[in-house]
Amino acid sequence: MKLGRLGVWYGTDKLDGSQLRELVRTVENNGYSTLWYPESRGYESMSLAAWLLSSSEKLVIGSSIANIYARDSYTAQRAMVSLNALYGDRFVLGLGVSHIPMVEGLRGHRYDKPLAAMGAYLDGINKLAPAGELAPVVVAALGPKMLALSGAKSRGAVPYNVTPQHTAEAAAILGPSKWLAVEQKVTLETDPAKARALGRKELSRYMALPNYRNSWLRQGFTEAELADGGSDRFIDAMVLWGDADTIRRGLRAHFTAGATHVCLQPVHADGDFAARDRMLAALADT
């Protein structure tokens, strides 16, 4: 299985069936190799993967991420194997430890130490794989220890909300044989105030989550830069904005830093699917 060079990450929870099909057609028709989707309070992850796979012809579909507390490792492994058997080896199981509110508050589980929990989960998946073979599994790894774990026990990592500097550090930890699929938010908006307003709205859901805040602090941002919706420097690093050429340069910086795959996430006003589609068309040749 190959991820290809450029993919798309897009929130799917608020899309109905026809809108999901339209998203798949747009991504596929613009030549992107992979479509990544999240798991939160909307569609169940494996069910949605089947729908997206059945709606596409060639796209690789990746969970970004499937919560390890939503299903045990045996169930996740069987779902991964089933989807690949039924849809031509086009599914990548992206896994993450999620966040305390989504685990303890929403699901009523105990949130265990992330590194130990993920390690045990990957062991459960890998023990069912043929000898010497790693399944198409990647990990939402941000810190150096989780990156090292993803390199040792999976195909690689799918970092989210990171800079090219983080990408370089992740590539060094993972090594050249691993997948490094980096998410990057983009908005095709040349007005700084409008672009940053869209960025702050999009990032607001992540600002209160300790996993991301700790990651941003490791990446060199300060507590002051994370306050009050985020400084301009922080927003500009998290959301590439400007004309298409400017955004392409920002995306290419991740490849230069060592990414093997970059999944761009279009950021736009709620419901403005035309803006999303313009971005996907404009940036497909990055």
LINJOCOR-V471544 format. One record per residue. PSI is psi in degrees with one decimal (* if undefined). D_FIRST is the distance of its C-alpha to the first C-alpha in whole Angstrom. Layout:
((PSI/D_FIRST) (PSI/D_FIRST))
//
This chain:
((137.4/0) (134.8/4) (-24.1/7) (178.5/9) (-44.5/13) (130.8/15) (-175.7/14) (135.2/17) (130.4/19) (136.7/21) (124.2/24) (-8.3/24) (-30.9/26) (5.1/29) (137.4/28) (-177.7/29) (-46.6/27) (-36.1/28) (-35.1/27) (-43.3/24) (-40.6/23) (-39.3/25) (-47.5/22) (-45.7/19) (-42.0/21) (-46.0/22) (-47.1/19) (-43.7/17) (-23.3/20) (1.4/20) (7.9/17) (149.5/15) (-27.8/11) (141.8/11) (123.4/14) (143.5/15) (152.9/18) (175.1/21) (120.0/23) (-111.8/26) (9.9/29) (-122.0/28) (145.7/25) (139.0/24) (-49.1/20) (-34.6/19) (-42.7/21) (-38.6/20) (-44.1/16) (-42.1/17) (-46.0/20) (-40.4/17) (-41.1/15) (-20.2/18) (-3.9/19) (165.5/16) (-41.6/15) (-14.4/12) (136.0/11) (136.0/9) (129.3/11) (134.8/12) (131.9/15) (74.4/17) (165.4/19) (127.7/19) (125.7/23) (-14.3/23) (-2.9/26) (-21.2/26) (150.0/24) (168.5/24) (-33.6/21) (-45.8/22) (-42.5/22) (-42.3/19) (-41.3/17) (-37.3/18) (-45.0/17) (-47.2/13) (-42.7/13) (-46.7/15) (-40.3/13) (-34.7/10) (-37.3/13) (-23.5/15) (32.7/12) (40.4/10) (53.9/7) (19.7/7) (130.3/9) (127.2/9) (100.6/12) (127.2/14) (148.2/18) (158.4/21) (-4.6/24) (-149.5/26) (153.9/30) (-45.8/33) (-34.5/34) (-17.3/31) (-56.0/31) (-43.7/35) (-46.3/36) (-44.2/34) (-17.0/33) (18.4/36) (166.3/34) (130.0/35) (109.1/32) (173.6/32) (124.6/31) (-45.1/28) (-44.8/27) (-40.9/28) (-45.1/27) (-40.1/23) (-44.4/23) (-37.6/25) (-45.0/22) (-37.1/19) (-40.5/21) (-36.9/22) (-44.4/18) (-27.3/17) (-16.1/20) (-4.0/19) (154.1/16) (149.2/16) (131.8/18) (9.9/16) (132.4/13) (132.1/12) (163.2/10) (74.4/8) (136.3/11) (162.2/13) (138.3/17) (81.1/19) (132.9/21) (-51.6/24) (162.8/26) (-36.0/26) (-40.3/26) (-35.8/23) (-44.0/21) (-40.3/22) (-43.7/21) (-35.0/18) (-33.1/17) (-32.9/19) (7.4/17) (-176.5/14) (-16.1/11) (-150.2/13) (154.5/15) (75.7/16) (149.2/20) (140.5/22) (56.2/25) (165.1/25) (165.7/26) (-31.5/25) (-42.5/27) (-40.2/25) (-42.8/22) (-42.7/24) (-40.1/25) (-41.7/22) (-38.2/20) (-36.8/23) (-43.7/22) (-39.4/19) (165.6/19) (-16.2/17) (-3.9/14) (155.0/13) (135.4/11) (95.4/14) (107.0/14) (129.8/18) (140.0/19) (122.8/22) (142.5/25) (149.0/27) (127.4/30) (74.2/31) (124.2/35) (-11.3/37) (117.7/40) (-43.3/40) (-44.4/41) (-43.2/39) (-45.1/36) (-30.9/37) (-42.8/38) (-41.4/35) (-44.2/33) (-38.5/36) (-43.9/35) (-38.7/32) (-12.9/32) (-34.5/35) (-23.3/33) (-18.1/31) (-25.7/34) (2.1/36) (119.9/33) (-36.1/34) (-42.4/30) (-42.0/30) (-44.0/33) (-39.2/33) (-44.1/30) (-36.4/32) (-40.0/35) (-30.9/33) (-3.1/31) (2.6/35) (154.6/36) (164.6/39) (-37.7/41) (-37.3/43) (-18.8/40) (-3.6/38) (156.1/42) (42.7/43) (-5.7/39) (138.9/38) (165.6/40) (-41.3/39) (-42.6/37) (-48.5/35) (-43.2/34) (-29.7/34) (-35.1/31) (-31.0/29) (108.7/29) (131.2/29) (164.6/32) (-157.4/34) (175.9/33) (-39.7/30) (-39.4/30) (-44.3/31) (-39.9/28) (-42.0/26) (-40.2/27) (-39.4/27) (-41.0/23) (-24.4/23) (-33.6/25) (-40.7/22) (-42.8/20) (-34.8/23) (-11.9/23) (1.8/19) (139.8/17) (-16.5/13) (136.7/13) (128.9/16) (112.7/17) (141.7/20) (109.4/22) (130.2/25) (124.6/29) (170.6/31) (150.0/34) (127.3/34) (-1.4/33) (72.2/33) (-24.5/30) (-40.6/31) (-42.2/31) (-49.2/27) (-33.6/27) (-41.8/29) (-44.5/27) (-38.7/23) (-40.7/25) (-28.2/27) (4.0/24) (-21.2/21) (18.8/22) (*/22))
//
